[in-house]
Amino acid sequence: MKTLSSIGFFIAYAGVAIILIWIGVYKFTPTEAAAIKPLVSNHFLLFWLYDILSDQGVSNLFGIIEIISGILIIIAPFIKVIRILAGLAIVITFLFTLSFLFTTPGIWKVVDGIGTINFFMLKDLPMLGLGLIYIAMNPFKSK
């Protein structure tokens, strides 16, 4: 059972790393830069970024953060300090992403009488949980 648990843990964190790197690379496209502007510009902690960077510059910044976070996750099994940094990066990234659900006007909609939201962002809820687990325990042998 421990082997199965270790395999599951590895798959979960490899999945988070792949998603972060993939989305991070996508942030370098004009399409993603335009897509995140309503989210970031309405956020009470992030809106000011557009005062100092272009739309693409803000998107690139988030892309760099996501790619670095993904790389940290890949390195984390080998170095305990990196594991803690990777866990913190996951938690901070997904707390911010989930906070967009509450700071972006019009994100909550009623469809067929049922309240809906941007379900794409809900993927970040289990990822946030994985980040907390990553900080709290070490399923890998580290130096």
CORPE-V72038 format. One record per pair of residues at least 24 apart in sequence whose C-alpha atoms are under 6 Angstrom apart, sorted by the first residue. I is the first residue (numbers start at 1). J is the second residue. D is the distance in whole Angstrom. If there is no record, write none. Layout:
BEGIN
i=I j=J d=D
i=I j=J d=D
END
This chain:
BEGIN
i=17 j=70 d=4
i=17 j=73 d=6
i=20 j=66 d=5
i=20 j=70 d=5
i=21 j=67 d=4
i=21 j=70 d=5
i=24 j=63 d=4
i=24 j=66 d=5
i=24 j=67 d=5
i=25 j=63 d=6
i=27 j=59 d=5
i=27 j=60 d=6
i=27 j=63 d=5
i=28 j=60 d=5
i=33 j=59 d=5
i=39 j=100 d=6
i=39 j=104 d=6
i=42 j=104 d=6
i=43 j=103 d=5
i=77 j=140 d=6
i=77 j=142 d=6
i=78 j=142 d=5
i=79 j=142 d=5
i=79 j=143 d=5
i=80 j=142 d=6
i=84 j=135 d=5
i=87 j=131 d=5
i=87 j=134 d=5
i=87 j=135 d=5
i=90 j=131 d=5
i=91 j=128 d=5
i=91 j=131 d=5
i=94 j=124 d=6
i=94 j=128 d=6
END
